[in-house]
Amino acid sequence: MTRYLLCAITVLLVACGGGRKKPDVSNIKVDLQLERFEQAFFRIDSNNIAAGLAGLRNAHPAFYGAFFNNIVGINPNDSSGQQLIRYMLRDYAPVHDSIRQKYPKLDWLREELTGSFRYVKHYFPDYAVPRVVTFISTFDAPGAVLGPGFLGIGLQQFAGKNFSVYQVPEIQQMYPSYISRRFDKEYMTAAAMRAVVDDIYPDQSVGRPLIEQMVEKGKQWFLLDQFLPDAPDSVKTGYTGAQTEWVRENEGNIWSYVTKNENLYSIEPHVIQTYIGESPFTQAMSEASPGNLGPWIGWRIVQAYADAHPDLTPQQLLALPARKLFEGSKYKPK
């Protein structure tokens, strides 16, 4: 059994949002391949970088170029690039050692991702399941990245919420504690599936009015929910367990505040920023509230529409214009 237990057991963490019945995907075949690129990378002899890179390229030809050119931003073919690789092998060796101890094997990750991709294939039968490649990069690199034929997982963002490097001031500037607390094992599969969601339904919210941004991001959260039906809502949203409970208990009050104090069709940046994006909590609300509250509101709107139209497929819901979906949801929480 994976750690994603039943809703009833994890009531403080799980909102069990939508009313849709979880489909049976047990007969869907998924052959998920997982490669540990970081292990091969840190076996390179720093005194013989060129030969080590040649071996790495031969062992991982599809991911090699994407890692150096797109993720790390280093040209491995010139001397300055190889010098930077030498520094990385030296400076990130302790990071690799810690992560190797935390994740000596990733069979559990393969199992969880296989389960999620069964749901992906159920809803999107033509979606090609990528090869999963784990890596370690600089700390400003993504925790999950999707490229041609691969799903990369940057383990530097999952070393454990108490990992000492996350407490370093320079890292805290990039990832304050309310973000880095999610840099742990239980968030890895969700991060990977967010990359898949964004591939299937890219973010279409930029420049739109507040309510449309909420709904568009809510569509992505709705799709993530379909791919991770057994995961706690706190893992899917990134909220703490207490924040998850707060939004559940205060849904009516949240919506009442937004409709009374905001123009739902505002495009003012300061209004958008209040509800969209990471922050410790939502301004003008209780400090018990989560930041990034807008996508949760949008998710609840999409769920309301989906519950009222149970015959619609996820594809049909995603295709609906945001404003039409909002108006048709008749969203009025108590």
C-alpha positions in Angstrom: 0.0 0.0 0.0 1.3 3.5 -0.8 1.3 6.3 1.7 -1.8 7.8 0.0 -4.3 6.3 2.5 -8.1 6.6 2.4 -9.8 9.9 2.8 -11.6 8.8 6.0 -8.3 8.0 7.7 -6.6 11.4 6.9 -9.6 13.7 7.5 -7.4 16.5 8.7 -5.3 16.5 5.5 -7.9 15.5 2.9 -10.8 17.4 1.6 -11.9 14.6 -0.8 -13.1 17.4 -3.0 -15.1 16.2 -6.0 -18.0 13.9 -6.0 -16.9 11.9 -9.1 -16.4 8.2 -8.8 -12.7 7.1 -9.1 -12.4 5.0 -12.2 -10.9 1.4 -12.2 -7.6 1.6 -13.9 -6.2 -1.7 -12.7 -6.2 -3.2 -16.2 -4.3 -0.3 -17.8 -0.7 -1.3 -18.6 2.1 1.2 -17.8 5.7 0.2 -18.2 7.5 3.0 -16.4 11.3 3.2 -16.7 13.3 5.1 -14.1 16.9 6.1 -14.4 19.2 7.6 -11.7 21.2 10.1 -13.7 22.6 11.8 -10.6 24.3 8.6 -9.6 26.2 8.4 -12.9 27.0 12.1 -12.9 28.6 12.0 -9.4 30.7 9.0 -10.4 32.6 11.2 -12.8 36.3 11.5 -12.0 36.9 15.2 -11.5 40.5 14.7 -12.7 39.2 13.3 -16.0 36.1 15.3 -16.8 36.1 14.8 -20.6 36.2 11.0 -20.4 33.5 11.0 -17.6 31.2 13.1 -19.7 31.7 10.9 -22.7 30.6 7.9 -20.6 27.7 9.8 -19.2 26.5 10.8 -22.7 26.7 7.2 -23.9 24.7 6.0 -20.9 22.1 8.7 -21.0 22.0 10.1 -24.5 18.4 11.4 -24.4 18.8 13.3 -21.2 22.4 14.4 -21.3 21.9 17.4 -23.6 18.7 18.6 -21.8 20.5 18.4 -18.4 23.5 20.5 -19.3 22.0 22.9 -21.8 18.5 23.5 -20.4 18.6 22.6 -16.7 22.1 23.5 -15.5 22.9 25.9 -18.3 26.5 24.7 -19.0 28.2 23.8 -22.2 30.0 20.5 -21.5 32.0 20.7 -24.6 34.3 23.7 -23.8 36.9 24.1 -21.1 35.0 26.7 -19.0 31.9 24.5 -19.0 34.0 21.5 -17.8 35.5 23.6 -15.1 32.1 24.5 -13.9 31.2 20.8 -13.9 34.3 20.2 -11.8 33.1 22.8 -9.3 29.7 21.2 -9.2 31.0 17.8 -8.6 33.0 19.2 -5.6 30.5 21.6 -4.2 27.4 19.4 -4.6 29.0 16.1 -3.4 27.6 16.6 0.1 24.1 17.2 -1.3 24.4 14.1 -3.4 25.6 12.1 -0.3 22.6 13.2 1.7 20.1 12.5 -1.0 21.7 9.1 -1.7 21.2 8.2 2.0 17.6 9.5 1.9 16.7 7.8 -1.4 18.9 4.7 -1.8 16.1 3.2 -3.9 13.1 4.7 -5.6 10.9 1.7 -6.1 8.2 3.5 -4.2 8.4 6.5 -6.6 8.1 4.2 -9.6 5.0 2.5 -8.0 3.3 5.9 -7.3 4.0 7.3 -10.7 2.9 4.1 -12.4 -0.4 4.4 -10.6 -0.8 8.1 -11.6 0.0 7.4 -15.2 -2.7 4.7 -15.3 -5.1 7.5 -14.6 -3.5 9.7 -17.2 -3.9 6.9 -19.8 -7.5 6.4 -18.7 -8.4 10.0 -19.4 -5.9 10.6 -22.2 -5.2 7.2 -23.9 -2.8 8.7 -26.5 -0.6 10.3 -23.9 2.9 8.9 -24.2 4.3 7.9 -20.8 7.8 9.4 -20.5 10.9 7.8 -19.1 11.5 9.2 -15.5 15.0 10.5 -14.9 16.2 11.7 -11.5 19.0 14.3 -11.3 20.6 16.7 -8.9 21.2 20.2 -10.1 21.7 23.7 -8.7 19.1 24.8 -6.2 17.4 27.2 -8.6 16.6 24.3 -11.0 13.1 22.9 -11.1 11.9 20.0 -9.0 10.2 18.5 -12.0 10.7 19.2 -15.7 9.1 17.6 -18.7 11.1 17.3 -21.9 11.0 15.2 -25.1 10.5 11.7 -23.9 11.5 12.3 -20.3 10.1 13.5 -17.0 13.0 14.8 -14.9 12.8 15.0 -11.2 15.3 17.3 -9.5 16.1 15.6 -6.2 17.8 18.8 -4.9 14.3 20.0 -4.1 13.3 16.9 -2.1 16.2 16.4 0.3 13.9 16.8 3.3 12.2 19.8 4.8 14.9 19.9 7.6 17.8 19.7 5.2 20.5 22.1 6.4 21.1 23.7 3.0 17.5 24.9 2.8 18.2 27.0 5.9 21.1 28.9 4.3 20.1 32.6 3.9 20.8 32.6 0.2 18.5 29.5 -0.3 15.9 31.0 2.0 15.7 34.0 -0.3 14.7 31.7 -3.1 12.6 29.3 -1.1 11.3 30.7 2.3 10.4 28.1 4.9 6.7 28.1 3.8 7.9 26.8 0.5 10.9 24.6 1.5 8.8 22.7 4.0 7.4 21.0 0.9 10.8 19.8 -0.3 10.2 16.3 1.0 9.4 12.8 -0.1 5.6 13.1 0.1 5.5 15.9 -2.5 7.6 14.3 -5.2 4.9 12.5 -7.1 2.6 15.5 -7.0 5.4 17.7 -8.4 6.0 15.3 -11.2 2.3 15.1 -12.1 2.0 18.9 -12.1 4.6 18.9 -14.9 2.4 16.4 -16.7 -0.7 18.5 -16.1 1.0 21.6 -17.5 2.0 19.5 -20.6 -1.6 18.4 -21.2 -3.2 21.7 -20.3 -0.7 24.6 -20.2 -1.4 27.6 -18.0 -3.7 29.9 -19.9 -4.3 32.4 -17.1 -1.7 35.1 -17.8 -3.2 38.6 -18.4 -6.8 37.5 -17.7 -9.2 38.9 -15.2 -9.0 37.6 -11.6 -11.9 35.1 -11.8 -10.7 33.7 -15.1 -7.2 33.2 -13.7 -8.7 31.5 -10.7 -10.7 29.1 -12.9 -7.9 28.4 -15.3 -5.6 27.5 -12.5 -8.5 25.6 -10.9 -8.7 23.5 -14.1 -5.1 22.5 -13.6 -5.7 21.5 -10.0 -8.9 19.6 -11.1 -6.8 17.7 -13.6 -4.1 17.0 -11.0 -6.9 15.7 -8.7 -7.9 13.2 -11.4 -4.4 11.9 -11.7 -3.8 11.7 -7.9 -7.3 10.7 -6.6 -5.9 9.1 -3.4 -3.4 11.8 -2.4 -4.2 14.2 0.4 -5.4 17.6 -0.7 -2.6 19.1 1.3 -0.1 17.4 -1.0 -1.9 18.5 -4.2 -2.3 22.1 -3.1 0.9 22.6 -1.1 -1.1 23.9 1.9 -0.4 22.6 5.4 -2.9 20.3 7.1 -4.1 23.2 9.2 -4.5 25.5 6.2 -6.4 22.7 4.4 -8.8 22.4 7.3 -9.1 26.2 7.4 -10.2 26.6 3.8 -12.7 23.7 4.2 -14.2 25.3 7.3 -14.3 28.8 5.8 -15.2 28.3 2.2 -18.3 30.4 2.4 -16.6 33.2 4.3 -13.7 33.2 1.8 -16.1 33.5 -1.2 -18.1 36.2 0.6 -15.0 38.2 1.3 -13.8 38.0 -2.3 -17.1 39.0 -3.9 -17.6 41.9 -1.4 -14.1 43.3 -1.6 -12.8 42.5 -5.0 -13.9 43.1 -8.6 -13.9 39.6 -10.0 -13.0 40.9 -13.4 -10.1 43.1 -12.2 -6.9 42.9 -14.1 -5.0 45.0 -11.6 -1.7 43.4 -10.7 -1.9 44.0 -7.0 -5.4 42.3 -6.9 -4.1 39.3 -8.9 -1.0 39.0 -6.7 -3.2 38.9 -3.5 -4.8 35.6 -4.7 -2.4 34.1 -7.2 1.2 33.0 -6.2 3.1 31.9 -3.3 2.9 33.7 0.1 2.7 32.8 3.8 -1.0 33.6 3.9 -3.6 35.7 2.0 -3.5 39.4 2.8 -6.5 40.8 4.6 -7.5 37.3 5.7 -6.5 35.3 8.8 -2.9 34.4 9.1 -4.3 30.8 9.3 -5.2 31.1 5.6 -2.8 29.8 2.9 -1.3 31.9 0.2 -2.1 31.1 -3.4 -5.7 30.9 -2.5 -7.0 31.8 -6.0 -6.3 28.4 -7.5 -8.1 26.7 -4.7 -11.2 28.9 -5.2 -11.0 28.1 -8.9 -10.7 24.4 -8.2 -13.8 24.5 -6.1 -15.6 26.3 -8.9 -14.5 23.6 -11.4 -15.6 20.9 -9.0 -19.0 22.5 -8.6 -19.4 22.6 -12.4 -18.2 19.0 -12.7 -20.6 17.7 -10.0 -23.5 19.4 -11.7 -22.5 17.9 -15.1 -21.2 14.4 -14.2 -21.3 13.2 -17.8 -18.7 15.7 -19.0 -15.2 14.3 -19.5 -12.1 16.2 -18.1 -11.3 17.1 -21.7 -14.7 18.8 -22.1 -14.4 20.6 -18.8 -10.9 21.9 -19.8 -12.3 23.1 -23.1 -14.9 25.3 -21.5 -14.1 29.1 -21.5 -13.3 30.1 -17.9 -16.1 32.7 -17.7 -18.7 30.3 -19.0 -17.6 27.6 -16.6 -17.7 30.1 -13.6 -21.2 31.3 -14.5 -22.4 27.8 -15.2 -21.1 26.5 -11.9 -23.5 28.7 -9.8 -20.8 28.5 -7.2 -22.3 29.7 -3.8 -20.6 28.0 -0.9 -22.2 28.3 2.5 
